[in-house]
Amino acid sequence: MADRTSSSTTIKAGKAEIMAVIADLESYPDWASGIREFTVQETGPDGRAARAKLTFDGGPFSDTVGLSYHWEGDDSVRWELVEKGNVVTALHGRYSLVEGDAETEVTYELAVDVRVPMIGMVKRKAEKRIIDSALKGLKRHVER
């Protein structure tokens, strides 16, 4: 899973405010399209999710997976698959935040493998669609 897809957006808010939204996993169904449910199963010493269960509807695929989270303050968070689903067999993701004067650049990286054989170009397009949708939803949610 060396190939990752990434995209960035600029949000008119500080990184602490943005990371607070990202860390509130259970609210994702309110603003992230395709996310049906997010349940935090375990928290770390900072009170943020260490493990969570995600249920999503991703167009032709729906699945429930278990994820492990690693937080680096308000600078970044990365997650990885710890419980495979019926469709998803591997997953790595990361949000990275770089704060400027009155805005923050948010970069989202994602790599997903599924049981169904997919041509690399098709897989990257699907990852790009997921990333762009998530970044648009995050931007709308934070800036409203």
N, C-alpha and C positions, 0 to 999 in steps of 0.2 A: 504494500500500500504506500509506495513512495510518492505517487502522483497526488498532489493536493490541488484543489481548486480554491481560489481566493478572490475576494472583492472588497472594496472599501467604500465608505461614505463618510461625510462630515456632518456632525450633529451639533447644533447650537446649544451645548450644555457642557458642564464639567465632567471629567471622567468618573468622579465619585457618584454623581447622579445617574450617569449611564450604567455604571457597573451595578448600582443598586437595582436597576430594572432587570439587567441580565441575571443577577443573582436570585431574583424572585421567580424561580422556575415554575412554581405552581400558578403564576399569573400568565404564563405564556399563551394558554388558549384564548386569552382576552385580546392579544395583539399579534400573535404569530400564526399566520395562516397554515393550516395543515396539522397543527398541534392539537390533539383532542384532549390529552390529559398528561400532566406531569406530577409525579408524587415523589417528594423527598423522603428517602428511606433512612438516611443517616446524615448528620451534620458534623462538621469539623469544629475545632476549637474556636474558630472565628464566627461560628453560627451559620456559615454558608453550607450548602449541600456538599457532601462528600460522595454520596451515592444517591441515585434517583432512578425512577422508572418512567420511561417516556412512551406514550402511545401516540402515533401519528397516522394521518391519512395523507399519503403522498401521491396523489393521482392514481395510477394503477396499483400502487402498493399501500397496504396498511400493515402496521406491525407494532409490537410492544418490545422494547429493549431495556436493558439495565446499563446505566452509565456511571462512571467514576469521574469525579471532578477534582481538579488541582488549581487552586487560586493563587495568584501572585498579587496580593493587595488589590488595588484598583487598576493595575496595569494590564493584566491579562487573566484569562481562565482557559484551561484546556480540559477536554473530556475525552474519554475513550470507552469503547464498548467492553462491558464485563459480563453481560448476559445477552447472548445472541437471541434474535427473534426468529420468526418463521421465514423471513425474507432477508433481513440484514445480518451479515456474517462478520463484518468488521466496520469500525467507524472511529475516526479521530477528528476532533474539531478544536477550534481555538478562536476566541475573540481577543484582539489586542487593541489597546486604547492609547493614543498619544494626544495629550492635551495641548492646545494652542492658546491663543489669547482669549477668544470668546467662543471657541468651539473645540471639538475633539474629533480626531480622525479614528474611526472604528474599522478595523480589518477583521474579516471573518474568513477562516480557512476551514475546509472540509474535505475529507476523503471517506468514501463509503464503498463497501463491497457488498454485493447481494448474491443470493443463491442462483438467481436467473442469469444466464450468460448475457453480457452486454458488451458491445463494441466500446472501446475506450472513449471515443468521441461522444457517443450517446451518454455514457456515464458522466463525463465531465459537464455536458450540457444540463443534465438533471441536477448535478451538484450546484452548478451555477444558478439554476432556477431557484433552488432551495436557499442558497446564500442571498441572492438578490431580494427574494421575498422577505427573508428574515431581517435584512438590513433596512428595507423600506418600512416594515412594521415597527422595528425598534425606533427608527427616526421619527415616524409619525407619533408613536406612543410617548417618547421623551419630549418632543417639541410641542405637544398639544397643551 
